[in-house]
């Protein structure tokens, strides 16, 4: 494998940052290190910090780390071939966009429903925007274009 474009390295770095911090934040919430329970009073359908902790840890944490792995290694996943055919890119390209969109929506909901805002919400909104914009870069798209399997390459 040759040298990867800088935009690929930046994308992986942003995904790893999101993955590690979201997994840690979600784990902390699941272990009881949460904001005050009263903050959830105005949030519809949520009565504890368990669901937000799981979404952070699994959705954004594990999701971003899996996507970073996908960008770096470009593994072929048989069940995702139809996604790749539909978008014309490796599945990790679409996953990056979906994480960015999901993160922006998550932060928007926090701003609307939680009684306090913080600099972290602004910072993660920027991370979400970056994850929406980076996949549009031509070099990242070219790097993540689906490849034909070799005869010796195992299918995942």
N, CA, C and O of each residue as an XYZ file, in Angstrom:
624
protein
N       0.857     -1.178      0.000
C       0.000      0.000      0.000
C       0.894      1.229      0.000
O       1.817      1.330      0.808
N       0.625      2.158     -0.899
C       1.411      3.378     -0.996
C       1.002      4.405      0.047
O       0.163      4.151      0.910
N       1.610      5.550     -0.059
C       1.314      6.649      0.866
C      -0.119      7.123      0.649
O      -0.555      7.306     -0.488
N      -0.840      7.317      1.736
C      -2.240      7.745      1.664
C      -2.314      9.273      1.642
O      -1.461      9.933      2.237
N      -3.300      9.840      0.979
C      -3.460     11.299      0.944
C      -3.688     11.868      2.350
O      -4.230     11.195      3.228
N      -3.268     13.108      2.540
C      -3.401     13.773      3.844
C      -4.853     13.811      4.304
O      -5.119     13.684      5.500
N      -5.792     13.982      3.387
C      -7.203     14.046      3.774
C      -7.669     12.722      4.382
O      -8.564     12.719      5.227
N      -7.086     11.614      3.974
C      -7.420     10.318      4.560
C      -6.904     10.261      5.993
O      -7.608      9.806      6.894
N      -5.688     10.720      6.197
C      -5.087     10.719      7.540
C      -5.877     11.624      8.481
O      -6.118     11.262      9.633
N      -6.276     12.789      8.001
C      -7.076     13.708      8.821
C      -8.428     13.069      9.157
O      -8.885     13.153     10.297
N      -9.055     12.446      8.190
C     -10.352     11.794      8.428
C     -10.220     10.715      9.493
O     -11.045     10.632     10.403
N      -9.190      9.894      9.384
C      -8.974      8.838     10.376
C      -8.717      9.449     11.747
O      -9.235      8.953     12.748
N      -7.931     10.512     11.809
C      -7.634     11.157     13.097
C      -8.912     11.699     13.748
O      -9.101     11.545     14.955
N      -9.782     12.325     12.966
C     -11.030     12.859     13.503
C     -11.936     11.718     13.967
O     -12.561     11.814     15.024
N     -12.009     10.651     13.193
C     -12.825      9.501     13.583
C     -12.303      8.841     14.863
O     -13.091      8.451     15.726
N     -10.986      8.716     14.987
C     -10.407      8.114     16.193
C     -10.652      9.028     17.393
O     -10.992      8.549     18.475
N     -10.482     10.336     17.211
C     -10.774     11.283     18.299
C     -12.218     11.119     18.773
O     -12.475     10.985     19.970
N     -13.157     11.131     17.826
C     -14.565     10.962     18.181
C     -14.785      9.611     18.844
O     -15.457      9.530     19.873
N     -14.233      8.558     18.276
C     -14.444      7.223     18.810
C     -13.949      7.066     20.233
O     -14.658      6.524     21.081
N     -12.746      7.530     20.504
C     -12.165      7.378     21.843
C     -12.913      8.238     22.858
O     -13.243      7.767     23.946
N     -13.180      9.490     22.510
C     -13.842     10.372     23.473
C     -15.299      9.983     23.694
O     -15.796     10.087     24.815
N     -15.992      9.538     22.649
C     -17.382      9.114     22.815
C     -17.463      7.814     23.606
O     -18.341      7.663     24.456
N     -16.561      6.878     23.338
C     -16.557      5.626     24.098
C     -16.275      5.902     25.570
O     -16.922      5.326     26.445
N     -15.323      6.769     25.845
C     -14.994      7.102     27.237
C     -16.153      7.833     27.911
O     -16.505      7.528     29.050
N     -16.742      8.795     27.207
C     -17.870      9.529     27.770
C     -19.076      8.644     28.000
O     -19.751      8.761     29.022
N     -19.352      7.761     27.056
C     -20.469      6.838     27.215
C     -20.236      5.858     28.348
O     -21.147      5.571     29.123
N     -19.015      5.342     28.447
C     -18.686      4.426     29.543
C     -18.820      5.133     30.884
O     -19.341      4.562     31.842
N     -18.353      6.372     30.954
C     -18.473      7.140     32.202
C     -19.942      7.301     32.591
O     -20.300      7.148     33.759
N     -20.781      7.608     31.618
C     -22.217      7.744     31.907
C     -22.800      6.430     32.400
O     -23.582      6.418     33.350
N     -22.433      5.331     31.771
C     -22.959      4.027     32.167
C     -22.469      3.615     33.554
O     -23.118      2.820     34.234
N     -21.321      4.155     33.973
C     -20.779      3.858     35.302
C     -21.294      4.821     36.370
O     -20.917      4.722     37.538
N     -22.168      5.763     35.959
C     -22.788      6.643     36.939
C     -22.226      8.048     37.015
O     -22.701      8.856     37.813
N     -21.232      8.357     36.208
C     -20.682      9.716     36.174
C     -21.501     10.527     35.179
O     -21.140     10.644     34.008
N     -22.606     11.084     35.659
C     -23.576     11.728     34.780
C     -23.864     13.146     35.237
O     -23.595     13.508     36.382
N     -24.411     13.943     34.334
C     -24.958     15.229     34.770
C     -26.125     14.970     35.719
O     -26.547     13.824     35.875
N     -26.645     16.000     36.346
C     -27.794     15.810     37.249
C     -28.993     15.185     36.518
O     -29.268     15.516     35.365
N     -29.692     14.286     37.198
C     -30.870     13.633     36.610
C     -31.950     14.631     36.204
O     -32.716     14.371     35.276
N     -32.017     15.773     36.895
C     -33.026     16.790     36.568
C     -32.861     17.316     35.148
O     -33.818     17.819     34.558
N     -31.662     17.206     34.598
C     -31.447     17.663     33.231
C     -32.308     16.896     32.239
O     -32.581     17.391     31.146
N     -32.733     15.714     32.601
C     -33.538     14.884     31.700
C     -35.024     15.175     31.788
O     -35.803     14.621     31.012
N     -35.436     16.031     32.714
C     -36.861     16.300     32.920
C     -37.560     16.777     31.650
O     -38.716     16.421     31.420
N     -36.892     17.569     30.829
C     -37.519     18.110     29.624
C     -37.300     17.237     28.387
O     -37.818     17.537     27.312
N     -36.532     16.157     28.542
C     -36.207     15.314     27.390
C     -37.285     14.241     27.226
O     -37.492     13.429     28.128
N     -37.970     14.232     26.080
C     -39.027     13.223     25.884
C     -38.451     11.807     25.766
O     -37.411     11.603     25.140
N     -39.126     10.852     26.365
C     -38.836      9.419     26.275
C     -37.526      8.985     26.930
O     -37.166      7.812     26.836
N     -36.807      9.885     27.587
C     -35.553      9.519     28.243
C     -35.681      9.837     29.725
O     -35.913     10.985     30.104
N     -35.529      8.811     30.564
C     -35.670      9.035     31.999
C     -34.395      8.720     32.773
O     -34.324      8.957     33.979
N     -33.391      8.188     32.084
C     -32.108      7.926     32.743
C     -30.992      8.191     31.738
O     -31.246      8.414     30.554
N     -29.765      8.161     32.222
C     -28.615      8.423     31.363
C     -28.125      7.148     30.672
O     -27.110      7.177     29.975
N     -28.831      6.036     30.858
C     -28.392      4.775     30.253
C     -28.441      4.831     28.723
O     -27.459      4.495     28.062
N     -29.569      5.251     28.159
C     -29.686      5.311     26.692
C     -28.680      6.282     26.088
O     -28.008      5.918     25.123
N     -28.541      7.518     26.617
C     -27.512      8.398     26.054
C     -26.099      7.813     26.192
O     -25.267      7.973     25.299
N     -25.838      7.138     27.314
C     -24.522      6.520     27.495
C     -24.259      5.426     26.478
O     -23.151      5.311     25.954
N     -25.280      4.619     26.198
C     -25.134      3.545     25.201
C     -24.957      4.114     23.786
O     -24.155      3.614     22.997
N     -25.716      5.159     23.489
C     -25.586      5.778     22.163
C     -24.184      6.350     21.990
O     -23.568      6.195     20.935
N     -23.686      7.010     23.027
C     -22.322      7.553     22.945
C     -21.293      6.440     22.800
O     -20.460      6.474     21.894
N     -21.350      5.447     23.699
C     -20.325      4.399     23.718
C     -20.362      3.520     22.478
O     -19.331      3.258     21.858
N     -21.560      3.067     22.123
C     -21.670      2.111     21.017
C     -21.827      2.822     19.673
O     -21.076      2.563     18.732
N     -22.812      3.721     19.593
C     -23.079      4.390     18.318
C     -21.931      5.258     17.842
O     -21.405      5.065     16.746
N     -21.546      6.215     18.672
C     -20.481      7.136     18.255
C     -19.091      6.593     18.570
O     -18.166      6.790     17.781
N     -18.922      5.912     19.708
C     -17.602      5.397     20.076
C     -17.170      4.251     19.179
O     -16.241      4.383     18.382
N     -17.860      3.121     19.318
C     -17.512      1.952     18.504
C     -17.758      2.218     17.020
O     -17.009      1.746     16.165
N     -18.813      2.980     16.722
C     -19.098      3.294     15.319
C     -17.984      4.077     14.651
O     -17.592      3.765     13.526
N     -17.472      5.090     15.332
C     -16.388      5.894     14.751
C     -15.094      5.095     14.640
O     -14.368      5.227     13.655
N     -14.798      4.261     15.649
C     -13.569      3.455     15.583
C     -13.659      2.394     14.485
O     -12.670      2.118     13.806
N     -14.829      1.806     14.311
C     -15.022      0.839     13.222
C     -14.892      1.531     11.866
O     -14.310      0.980     10.932
N     -15.434      2.729     11.771
C     -15.341      3.481     10.522
C     -13.900      3.879     10.235
O     -13.461      3.817      9.087
N     -13.156      4.289     11.264
C     -11.733      4.620     11.081
C     -10.981      3.397     10.560
O     -10.161      3.507      9.648
N     -11.262      2.240     11.139
C     -10.649      0.995     10.650
C     -11.014      0.774      9.178
O     -10.166      0.390      8.372
N     -12.273      1.017      8.840
C     -12.712      0.848      7.462
C     -11.996      1.775      6.494
O     -11.654      1.376      5.381
N     -11.769      3.016      6.919
C     -11.054      3.972      6.061
C      -9.606      3.533      5.875
O      -9.064      3.633      4.774
N      -8.977      3.047      6.944
C      -7.565      2.657      6.871
C      -7.387      1.361      6.075
O      -6.566      1.301      5.159
N      -8.148      0.337      6.421
C      -7.937     -0.993      5.846
C      -8.815     -1.307      4.638
O      -8.494     -2.200      3.855
N      -9.909     -0.587      4.483
C     -10.869     -0.809      3.396
C     -11.288     -2.275      3.268
O     -11.237     -2.853      2.182
N     -11.704     -2.867      4.391
C     -12.093     -4.289      4.309
C     -13.364     -4.461      3.499
O     -14.243     -3.599      3.483
N     -13.432     -5.581      2.839
C     -14.638     -5.921      2.081
C     -15.578     -6.648      3.027
O     -15.199     -7.645      3.642
N     -16.787     -6.158      3.142
C     -17.804     -6.788      3.972
C     -18.950     -7.151      3.043
O     -19.632     -6.287      2.492
N     -19.139     -8.440      2.887
C     -20.104     -8.921      1.896
C     -21.487     -8.289      2.062
O     -22.105     -7.894      1.073
N     -21.979     -8.190      3.302
C     -23.339     -7.671      3.514
C     -23.448     -6.185      3.174
O     -24.557     -5.664      3.051
N     -22.320     -5.499      3.021
C     -22.349     -4.071      2.695
C     -22.060     -3.791      1.221
O     -21.950     -2.631      0.824
N     -21.938     -4.826      0.416
C     -21.660     -4.639     -1.019
C     -22.768     -3.840     -1.699
O     -22.487     -3.016     -2.570
N     -24.019     -4.070     -1.316
C     -25.109     -3.325     -1.956
C     -25.027     -1.843     -1.596
O     -25.366     -0.993     -2.420
N     -24.586     -1.521     -0.391
C     -24.383     -0.117     -0.003
C     -23.284      0.484     -0.878
O     -23.436      1.590     -1.396
N     -22.194     -0.234     -1.039
C     -21.092      0.263     -1.866
C     -21.525      0.466     -3.315
O     -21.150      1.455     -3.945
N     -22.308     -0.461     -3.837
C     -22.787     -0.293     -5.217
C     -23.703      0.922     -5.324
O     -23.653      1.651     -6.315
N     -24.542      1.144     -4.306
C     -25.498      2.257     -4.353
C     -24.790      3.618     -4.285
O     -25.182      4.551     -4.986
N     -23.759      3.736     -3.453
C     -23.100      5.040     -3.288
C     -21.846      5.180     -4.135
O     -21.338      6.288     -4.309
N     -21.341      4.071     -4.664
C     -20.139      4.125     -5.498
C     -18.865      4.369     -4.719
O     -17.853      4.770     -5.295
N     -18.899      4.135     -3.427
C     -17.733      4.321     -2.564
C     -17.671      3.161     -1.579
O     -18.625      2.393     -1.453
N     -16.545      3.039     -0.882
C     -16.422      2.045      0.180
C     -17.415      2.389      1.287
O     -17.726      3.564      1.488
N     -17.917      1.389      2.009
C     -18.921      1.613      3.052
C     -18.464      2.620      4.095
O     -19.298      3.322      4.667
N     -17.166      2.713      4.361
C     -16.668      3.639      5.384
C     -16.869      5.099      4.976
O     -16.932      5.982      5.832
N     -16.969      5.351      3.675
C     -17.236      6.713      3.201
C     -18.620      7.158      3.672
O     -18.770      8.242      4.237
N     -19.623      6.326      3.439
C     -20.988      6.646      3.867
C     -21.083      6.662      5.387
O     -21.775      7.511      5.949
N     -20.406      5.743      6.060
C     -20.433      5.710      7.524
C     -19.874      7.002      8.115
O     -20.376      7.482      9.132
N     -18.848      7.566      7.495
C     -18.279      8.840      7.964
C     -19.316      9.949      7.872
O     -19.480     10.726      8.812
N     -20.006     10.025      6.762
C     -21.048     11.038      6.577
C     -22.172     10.845      7.594
O     -22.637     11.812      8.199
N     -22.606      9.609      7.781
C     -23.697      9.338      8.725
C     -23.292      9.667     10.162
O     -24.111     10.165     10.935
N     -22.045      9.398     10.526
C     -21.575      9.785     11.863
C     -21.592     11.302     12.017
O     -22.007     11.815     13.056
N     -21.146     12.016     11.000
C     -21.173     13.482     11.063
C     -22.579     14.017     11.202
O     -22.838     14.887     12.033
N     -23.480     13.509     10.403
C     -24.874     13.934     10.470
C     -25.486     13.576     11.823
O     -26.176     14.393     12.432
N     -25.234     12.367     12.284
C     -25.755     11.943     13.581
C     -25.217     12.792     14.720
O     -25.955     13.136     15.644
N     -23.950     13.128     14.661
C     -23.349     13.948     15.710
C     -23.945     15.353     15.722
O     -24.206     15.903     16.792
N     -24.160     15.930     14.566
C     -24.784     17.260     14.506
C     -26.202     17.198     15.084
O     -26.613     18.095     15.819
N     -26.938     16.151     14.754
C     -28.292     16.009     15.298
C     -28.240     15.809     16.818
O     -29.053     16.382     17.544
N     -27.307     15.015     17.294
C     -27.146     14.771     18.734
C     -26.887     16.085     19.473
O     -27.512     16.364     20.497
N     -25.969     16.882     18.949
C     -25.629     18.160     19.587
C     -26.820     19.112     19.519
O     -27.092     19.828     20.483
N     -27.525     19.130     18.407
C     -28.708     19.993     18.298
C     -29.749     19.621     19.350
O     -30.347     20.502     19.967
N     -29.969     18.333     19.556
C     -30.917     17.896     20.583
C     -30.450     18.304     21.975
O     -31.258     18.716     22.807
N     -29.147     18.191     22.230
C     -28.614     18.634     23.523
C     -28.885     20.120     23.743
O     -29.324     20.526     24.819
N     -28.623     20.920     22.727
C     -28.810     22.370     22.853
C     -30.281     22.697     23.099
O     -30.594     23.592     23.884
N     -31.175     21.983     22.440
C     -32.607     22.237     22.598
C     -33.109     21.781     23.965
O     -33.849     22.513     24.622
N     -32.719     20.586     24.404
C     -33.346     19.990     25.580
C     -32.593     20.146     26.898
O     -33.224     20.187     27.954
N     -31.293     20.231     26.871
C     -30.559     20.303     28.136
C     -30.499     21.743     28.635
O     -30.427     22.670     27.829
N     -30.526     21.947     29.960
C     -30.605     23.304     30.506
C     -29.304     24.104     30.410
O     -29.324     25.326     30.557
N     -28.202     23.449     30.172
C     -26.932     24.165     30.071
C     -26.229     23.793     28.773
O     -26.363     22.676     28.272
N     -25.490     24.738     28.247
C     -24.659     24.459     27.083
C     -23.202     24.621     27.490
O     -22.886     25.251     28.499
N     -22.330     24.040     26.686
C     -20.907     24.139     26.995
C     -20.103     24.268     25.707
O     -20.617     24.087     24.603
N     -18.843     24.583     25.886
C     -17.922     24.667     24.763
C     -17.820     23.316     24.050
O     -17.613     23.269     22.838
N     -17.964     22.220     24.798
C     -17.867     20.895     24.186
C     -18.923     20.686     23.108
O     -18.664     20.025     22.102
N     -20.096     21.239     23.312
C     -21.136     21.100     22.296
C     -20.724     21.800     21.005
O     -20.934     21.274     19.911
N     -20.145     22.972     21.135
C     -19.645     23.673     19.949
C     -18.530     22.863     19.294
O     -18.514     22.703     18.073
N     -17.598     22.351     20.101
C     -16.462     21.595     19.566
C     -16.935     20.343     18.817
O     -16.440     20.045     17.730
N     -17.895     19.611     19.399
C     -18.373     18.400     18.738
C     -19.272     18.706     17.550
O     -19.374     17.892     16.633
N     -19.919     19.850     17.547
C     -20.661     20.266     16.349
C     -19.678     20.489     15.196
O     -19.965     20.144     14.050
N     -18.530     21.064     15.508
C     -17.486     21.251     14.487
C     -16.981     19.899     14.005
O     -16.776     19.711     12.806
N     -16.776     18.953     14.920
C     -16.347     17.607     14.530
C     -17.388     16.997     13.583
O     -17.029     16.389     12.574
N     -18.666     17.157     13.903
C     -19.719     16.648     13.033
C     -19.673     17.275     11.644
O     -19.807     16.581     10.636
N     -19.484     18.582     11.599
C     -19.380     19.263     10.300
C     -18.169     18.782      9.511
O     -18.250     18.581      8.299
N     -17.057     18.601     10.195
C     -15.842     18.115      9.532
C     -16.084     16.733      8.935
O     -15.645     16.447      7.821
N     -16.789     15.872      9.683
C     -17.077     14.533      9.166
C     -18.080     14.549      8.015
O     -18.158     13.588      7.250
N     -18.836     15.614      7.886
C     -19.717     15.763      6.721
C     -18.957     16.284      5.502
O     -19.269     15.917      4.369
N     -17.971     17.131      5.736
C     -17.262     17.791      4.631
C     -16.103     16.952      4.082
O     -15.916     16.881      2.868
N     -15.327     16.320      4.959
C     -14.152     15.569      4.494
C     -14.478     14.522      3.430
O     -13.715     14.388      2.474
N     -15.573     13.779      3.551
C     -15.860     12.774      2.518
C     -16.147     13.358      1.129
O     -16.155     12.627      0.139
N     -16.379     14.647      1.059
C     -16.622     15.275     -0.244
C     -15.321     15.563     -0.996
O     -15.342     15.855     -2.192
N     -14.194     15.478     -0.293
C     -12.904     15.776     -0.922
C     -12.597     14.720     -1.990
O     -12.707     13.523     -1.723
N     -12.214     15.153     -3.190
C     -11.972     14.196     -4.288
C     -10.917     13.136     -3.964
O     -11.044     11.990     -4.395
N      -9.888     13.502     -3.217
C      -8.842     12.517     -2.901
C      -9.353     11.437     -1.949
O      -8.981     10.270     -2.078
N     -10.204     11.821     -0.994
C     -10.771     10.816     -0.096
C     -11.714      9.907     -0.871
O     -11.714      8.691     -0.679
N     -12.513     10.497     -1.741
C     -13.434      9.694     -2.553
C     -12.667      8.715     -3.439
O     -13.052      7.553     -3.568
N     -11.599      9.183     -4.038
C     -10.798      8.296     -4.889
C     -10.160      7.177     -4.061
O     -10.095      6.030     -4.502
N      -9.691      7.521     -2.860
C      -9.052      6.544     -2.002
C     -10.036      5.476     -1.537
O      -9.655      4.324     -1.329
N     -11.303      5.860     -1.375
C     -12.311      4.933     -0.874
C     -13.210      4.357     -1.971
O     -14.241      3.752     -1.678
N     -12.820      4.546     -3.222
C     -13.586      3.936     -4.312
C     -13.530      2.420     -4.144
O     -12.476      1.874     -3.820
N     -14.648      1.737     -4.358
C     -14.642      0.271     -4.198
C     -13.634     -0.371     -5.144
O     -13.471      0.041     -6.292
N     -12.977     -1.380     -4.628
C     -12.002     -2.128     -5.432
C     -12.589     -3.493     -5.746
O     -13.381     -4.046     -4.983
N     -12.189     -4.003     -6.859
C     -12.608     -5.358     -7.209
C     -11.785     -6.332     -6.375
O     -10.589     -6.128     -6.168
N     -12.430     -7.387     -5.901
C     -11.689     -8.358     -5.095
C     -10.690     -9.133     -5.935
O     -10.940     -9.460     -7.095
N      -9.550     -9.418     -5.317
C      -8.591    -10.284     -6.020
C      -9.026    -11.719     -5.803
O      -9.837    -11.999     -4.920
N      -8.504    -12.607     -6.583
C      -8.901    -14.015     -6.475
C      -8.455    -14.621     -5.128
O      -9.055    -15.583     -4.648
N      -7.413    -14.056     -4.533
C      -6.900    -14.615     -3.276
C      -7.423    -13.880     -2.050
O      -7.201    -14.325     -0.924
N      -8.117    -12.760     -2.254
C      -8.598    -11.967     -1.124
C      -9.821    -12.627     -0.499
O     -10.810    -12.881     -1.187
N      -9.759    -12.908      0.812
C     -10.928    -13.522      1.458
C     -12.066    -12.518      1.609
O     -11.832    -11.316      1.740
N     -13.287    -13.016      1.590
C     -14.448    -12.161      1.810
C     -14.767    -12.139      3.288
O     -14.687    -13.159      3.973
N     -15.136    -10.946      3.778
C     -15.505    -10.831      5.187
C     -16.966    -11.121      5.372
O     -17.468    -11.075      6.495
